[in-house]
Amino acid sequence: MVQVKGARGADGAIAASRINVENNGDDNQNEVAGAVSGLSGTCPSLTFTVHGTKVTTTAGTIFDGVTCARVQNGTSVDVKGQRQADGTVAATRVQLED
């Protein structure tokens, strides 16, 4: 898995400012990054969408660099978690995007 950070151009290409290669040995671990939309629920049980992926949080989710209460529509986050059978990501970690 690679993580690319950078500016997206008009053609959709990303001018990478940072590339991280990740291999945590857990094939069920998924990551999605971008702006929160469709936020619902109350802390710690939130549901929101990031780049078309539905994300859920629980009391076991670690919020890194952001509190649960500060996650709002438009907040740029990096989410790691387990992909569920329905395509939802059950977040194990939510952190602010750099």
Backbone as ProteinMPNN parsed JSONL, in Angstrom:
{"seq_chain_A": "MVQVKGARGADGAIAASRINVENNGDDNQNEVAGAVSGLSGTCPSLTFTVHGTKVTTTAGTIFDGVTCARVQNGTSVDVKGQRQADGTVAATRVQLED", "coords_chain_A": {"N_chain_A": [[0.854, -1.164, 0.0], [0.502, 2.224, -0.756], [0.844, 5.596, 0.264], [0.033, 8.71, -0.854], [0.736, 12.109, -0.819], [-0.085, 15.354, -1.829], [-0.561, 17.983, -4.274], [-3.491, 18.16, -6.211], [-3.854, 18.319, -9.663], [-5.536, 20.088, -12.382], [-6.066, 18.15, -14.277], [-6.457, 15.922, -12.77], [-4.252, 14.496, -11.961], [-1.792, 13.886, -9.43], [0.622, 15.906, -7.969], [3.066, 14.736, -6.319], [4.116, 15.369, -3.03], [4.905, 13.882, -0.996], [5.524, 10.44, -0.521], [4.6, 7.48, 0.927], [5.425, 4.158, 1.6], [3.628, 1.522, 2.731], [3.477, -1.387, 4.664], [1.88, -3.26, 6.598], [1.24, -5.849, 7.014], [-1.367, -6.601, 7.403], [-3.95, -7.454, 5.624], [-6.614, -6.753, 5.752], [-6.699, -4.221, 6.696], [-7.571, -0.975, 5.932], [-7.289, 2.201, 4.282], [-8.366, 5.522, 3.977], [-8.502, 8.8, 2.75], [-9.333, 12.254, 3.009], [-11.853, 14.831, 2.686], [-14.364, 15.084, 5.181], [-17.775, 14.216, 4.821], [-21.39, 14.281, 4.984], [-21.781, 13.848, 7.732], [-22.983, 12.246, 10.65], [-24.525, 11.276, 13.787], [-23.368, 10.97, 17.24], [-20.571, 11.689, 19.31], [-18.953, 8.956, 20.828], [-19.742, 7.651, 18.537], [-19.76, 7.988, 15.379], [-20.802, 8.498, 11.976], [-19.71, 8.888, 8.725], [-18.75, 10.061, 5.439], [-15.937, 9.584, 3.338], [-14.364, 10.346, 0.451], [-16.322, 8.824, -0.971], [-16.459, 6.534, 0.577], [-18.058, 4.977, 3.224], [-17.656, 5.595, 6.634], [-17.329, 4.452, 9.964], [-17.2, 5.209, 13.451], [-16.244, 4.27, 16.805], [-16.263, 3.845, 20.41], [-13.816, 2.665, 20.656], [-12.225, 3.752, 18.698], [-9.297, 5.509, 17.852], [-8.564, 8.857, 18.094], [-6.456, 10.987, 16.56], [-4.629, 13.824, 16.807], [-6.877, 15.243, 16.461], [-9.975, 15.817, 18.078], [-12.842, 13.774, 18.718], [-15.134, 15.359, 18.765], [-14.358, 17.502, 17.184], [-14.378, 16.611, 14.602], [-15.851, 17.373, 11.69], [-18.088, 18.149, 8.948], [-16.224, 18.711, 6.056], [-13.763, 18.692, 7.337], [-10.457, 17.609, 6.868], [-9.335, 14.376, 6.859], [-7.47, 11.417, 7.726], [-8.166, 8.138, 7.587], [-7.935, 5.01, 9.121], [-8.749, 1.587, 9.127], [-10.863, -1.351, 9.474], [-12.147, -2.991, 6.695], [-15.49, -3.668, 6.104], [-17.974, -6.197, 5.297], [-20.012, -4.915, 3.909], [-18.716, -2.851, 2.687], [-18.218, -0.634, 4.205], [-15.907, 1.194, 6.272], [-14.729, 0.37, 9.35], [-13.519, 2.421, 11.571], [-10.325, 2.381, 13.042], [-8.495, 4.267, 13.596], [-8.517, 7.796, 13.417], [-7.197, 10.593, 12.001], [-5.996, 13.984, 11.653], [-5.411, 15.181, 8.383], [-2.262, 15.854, 6.923]], "CA_chain_A": [[0.0, 0.0, 0.0], [1.223, 3.484, -0.754], [0.108, 6.796, 0.625], [0.579, 9.83, -1.614], [0.235, 13.421, -0.427], [0.346, 16.371, -2.769], [-1.596, 18.832, -4.87], [-4.153, 17.584, -7.378], [-3.941, 19.239, -10.788], [-6.806, 20.156, -13.1], [-6.261, 16.901, -15.008], [-6.657, 14.837, -11.813], [-2.962, 13.945, -11.534], [-1.285, 14.42, -8.169], [2.036, 16.248, -7.899], [3.373, 14.198, -4.994], [5.098, 16.003, -2.165], [5.367, 12.824, -0.098], [5.033, 9.102, -0.819], [4.945, 6.509, 1.961], [5.098, 2.778, 1.298], [3.224, 0.9, 3.986], [3.233, -2.826, 4.655], [1.675, -3.647, 7.991], [0.948, -7.274, 7.086], [-2.785, -6.81, 7.657], [-4.64, -7.209, 4.362], [-7.939, -6.207, 6.001], [-6.556, -2.825, 7.093], [-7.818, -0.071, 4.814], [-7.047, 3.61, 4.57], [-9.024, 6.464, 3.088], [-8.177, 10.157, 3.185], [-10.027, 13.321, 2.326], [-12.762, 15.659, 3.47], [-15.544, 14.453, 5.767], [-19.083, 14.696, 4.372], [-22.519, 13.474, 5.449], [-21.555, 13.49, 9.13], [-24.128, 12.045, 11.532], [-24.216, 10.582, 15.03], [-22.753, 11.724, 18.329], [-19.324, 11.08, 19.777], [-17.904, 8.562, 19.872], [-20.321, 6.856, 17.444], [-19.993, 8.831, 14.208], [-20.845, 7.924, 10.639], [-19.452, 9.914, 7.726], [-18.214, 9.578, 4.17], [-14.68, 10.146, 2.847], [-14.135, 9.882, -0.932], [-17.287, 7.8, -1.347], [-16.414, 5.401, 1.487], [-18.725, 5.197, 4.495], [-16.771, 5.332, 7.772], [-17.972, 4.477, 11.267], [-16.299, 5.238, 14.604], [-16.787, 3.739, 18.056], [-15.473, 4.213, 21.587], [-12.483, 2.096, 20.478], [-11.488, 4.485, 17.674], [-8.3, 6.463, 18.34], [-8.574, 10.137, 17.391], [-5.07, 11.433, 16.633], [-4.48, 15.178, 16.294], [-8.218, 15.822, 16.401], [-10.912, 15.158, 18.987], [-14.059, 13.313, 18.063], [-16.05, 16.499, 18.647], [-13.876, 18.432, 16.148], [-14.61, 16.05, 13.275], [-17.017, 18.029, 11.112], [-18.091, 18.159, 7.487], [-15.162, 19.551, 5.516], [-12.493, 18.395, 7.994], [-9.641, 16.654, 6.115], [-8.891, 13.325, 7.757], [-6.867, 10.178, 7.247], [-8.847, 7.105, 8.357], [-7.468, 3.631, 8.987], [-9.697, 0.697, 9.77], [-11.175, -2.643, 8.885], [-13.208, -2.984, 5.686], [-16.576, -4.568, 6.439], [-18.566, -6.881, 4.143], [-20.849, -3.972, 3.161], [-17.847, -1.823, 2.124], [-17.957, 0.377, 5.227], [-14.662, 1.057, 7.024], [-14.856, 0.548, 10.796], [-12.276, 3.141, 11.851], [-9.509, 2.134, 14.229], [-7.781, 5.519, 13.826], [-8.883, 8.951, 12.609], [-6.258, 11.684, 12.294], [-6.019, 15.102, 10.717], [-4.516, 15.051, 7.244], [-1.195, 16.859, 6.884]], "C_chain_A": [[0.898, 1.224, 0.0], [0.277, 4.607, -0.352], [0.8, 7.952, -0.074], [-0.075, 11.107, -1.124], [0.779, 14.435, -1.421], [-0.833, 17.142, -3.3], [-2.157, 18.154, -6.108], [-4.273, 18.653, -8.456], [-5.301, 19.187, -11.459], [-7.109, 18.866, -13.854], [-6.465, 15.697, -14.1], [-5.374, 14.198, -11.323], [-2.52, 14.619, -10.242], [0.207, 14.677, -8.298], [2.469, 15.893, -6.476], [4.432, 15.016, -4.273], [5.647, 14.995, -1.167], [4.726, 11.513, -0.52], [5.535, 8.179, 0.283], [4.523, 5.127, 1.485], [4.822, 2.1, 2.631], [3.0, -0.585, 3.764], [3.103, -3.268, 6.093], [1.295, -5.107, 8.139], [-0.515, -7.587, 7.337], [-3.571, -6.443, 6.408], [-6.036, -6.634, 4.555], [-7.891, -4.745, 6.429], [-6.712, -1.95, 5.857], [-7.569, 1.346, 5.253], [-7.759, 4.451, 3.523], [-8.754, 7.856, 3.642], [-8.954, 11.161, 2.354], [-10.949, 14.065, 3.267], [-13.973, 14.855, 3.933], [-16.794, 15.071, 5.139], [-20.163, 13.785, 4.943], [-22.417, 13.036, 6.89], [-22.867, 13.335, 9.891], [-23.669, 11.294, 12.767], [-23.647, 11.522, 16.065], [-21.539, 10.954, 18.825], [-19.61, 10.08, 20.894], [-18.426, 7.795, 18.651], [-20.722, 7.741, 16.268], [-20.108, 7.972, 12.96], [-20.621, 9.08, 9.68], [-18.875, 9.269, 6.478], [-16.925, 10.321, 3.852], [-14.421, 9.529, 1.477], [-15.043, 8.717, -1.301], [-17.303, 6.573, -0.463], [-17.082, 5.768, 2.807], [-17.798, 4.738, 5.62], [-17.595, 5.376, 9.055], [-16.901, 4.511, 12.358], [-17.035, 4.691, 15.823], [-15.933, 4.261, 19.208], [-14.048, 3.679, 21.476], [-11.64, 2.804, 19.429], [-10.527, 5.471, 18.325], [-8.38, 7.712, 17.468], [-7.216, 10.779, 17.626], [-4.943, 12.823, 16.005], [-5.802, 15.906, 16.137], [-9.083, 15.097, 17.431], [-12.121, 14.71, 18.188], [-14.992, 14.489, 17.796], [-15.626, 17.48, 17.551], [-13.999, 17.873, 14.736], [-15.929, 16.621, 12.765], [-16.963, 17.908, 9.601], [-17.029, 19.145, 7.002], [-13.805, 19.323, 6.157], [-11.732, 17.356, 7.165], [-9.028, 15.656, 7.077], [-8.233, 12.191, 6.989], [-7.438, 9.095, 8.152], [-8.213, 5.755, 8.072], [-8.473, 2.752, 9.708], [-9.923, -0.575, 8.995], [-12.344, -2.512, 7.918], [-14.228, -4.054, 6.067], [-17.167, -5.165, 5.163], [-19.405, -5.937, 3.284], [-20.044, -2.826, 2.547], [-17.522, -0.694, 3.079], [-16.593, 0.122, 5.867], [-14.959, 1.354, 8.489], [-13.527, 1.127, 11.273], [-11.61, 2.687, 13.138], [-8.739, 3.396, 14.603], [-8.293, 6.595, 12.87], [-7.901, 10.044, 12.99], [-6.411, 12.776, 11.263], [-5.042, 14.824, 9.6], [-3.497, 16.17, 7.284], [-1.422, 17.836, 5.763]], "O_chain_A": [[1.927, 1.254, 0.674], [-0.927, 4.556, -0.603], [2.004, 8.155, 0.087], [-1.3, 11.184, -1.023], [1.947, 14.384, -1.807], [-1.962, 16.979, -2.839], [-1.414, 17.641, -6.945], [-4.739, 19.761, -8.191], [-6.126, 18.333, -11.134], [-8.275, 18.522, -14.052], [-6.629, 14.576, -14.582], [-5.399, 13.43, -10.361], [-2.84, 15.782, -9.995], [0.968, 13.791, -8.685], [2.257, 16.67, -5.545], [5.494, 15.315, -4.819], [6.7, 15.205, -0.566], [3.538, 11.468, -0.839], [6.735, 8.102, 0.546], [3.398, 4.942, 1.022], [5.657, 2.1, 3.535], [2.393, -0.983, 2.77], [4.094, -3.613, 6.737], [1.053, -5.573, 9.252], [-0.867, -8.759, 7.472], [-3.832, -5.267, 6.156], [-6.598, -6.075, 3.613], [-8.933, -4.095, 6.516], [-6.045, -2.175, 4.846], [-7.628, 1.664, 6.44], [-7.752, 4.128, 2.336], [-8.773, 8.065, 4.854], [-9.201, 10.956, 1.166], [-10.844, 13.946, 4.488], [-14.532, 14.055, 3.183], [-16.871, 16.284, 4.948], [-19.885, 12.653, 5.337], [-22.91, 11.966, 7.247], [-23.754, 14.182, 9.792], [-22.569, 10.743, 12.8], [-23.463, 12.713, 15.813], [-21.495, 9.725, 18.764], [-20.413, 10.341, 21.789], [-17.637, 7.341, 17.822], [-21.866, 8.186, 16.169], [-19.578, 6.863, 12.9], [-21.259, 10.126, 9.798], [-18.554, 8.081, 6.467], [-16.824, 11.529, 4.064], [-14.276, 8.312, 1.363], [-14.586, 7.731, -1.88], [-18.078, 5.65, -0.714], [-16.714, 6.759, 3.437], [-17.231, 3.647, 5.571], [-18.46, 6.238, 9.213], [-15.832, 3.919, 12.21], [-18.265, 4.654, 15.87], [-14.993, 5.028, 18.997], [-13.152, 4.195, 22.145], [-10.458, 2.493, 19.279], [-10.905, 6.189, 19.251], [-8.275, 7.628, 16.244], [-6.862, 11.082, 18.765], [-5.131, 12.976, 14.798], [-5.831, 17.065, 15.723], [-8.933, 13.892, 17.628], [-12.382, 15.223, 17.099], [-15.571, 14.594, 16.715], [-16.467, 18.22, 17.039], [-13.749, 18.591, 13.768], [-16.989, 16.379, 13.343], [-15.913, 17.602, 9.034], [-16.952, 20.275, 7.485], [-12.787, 19.717, 5.588], [-12.302, 16.329, 6.797], [-8.296, 16.028, 7.994], [-8.415, 12.032, 5.782], [-7.218, 9.127, 9.363], [-7.981, 5.401, 6.916], [-8.989, 3.118, 10.764], [-9.262, -0.841, 7.991], [-13.4, -1.989, 8.273], [-13.869, -5.203, 6.32], [-16.884, -4.683, 4.066], [-19.506, -6.126, 2.071], [-20.625, -1.92, 1.948], [-16.643, 0.121, 2.799], [-16.168, -1.027, 5.992], [-15.39, 2.455, 8.831], [-12.53, 0.412, 11.367], [-12.246, 2.616, 14.19], [-8.372, 3.589, 15.762], [-8.478, 6.349, 11.678], [-7.78, 10.39, 14.165], [-6.886, 12.545, 10.151], [-3.96, 14.288, 9.838], [-3.823, 17.303, 7.637], [-0.625, 18.755, 5.573]]}, "name": "protein", "num_of_chains": 1, "seq": "MVQVKGARGADGAIAASRINVENNGDDNQNEVAGAVSGLSGTCPSLTFTVHGTKVTTTAGTIFDGVTCARVQNGTSVDVKGQRQADGTVAATRVQLED"}
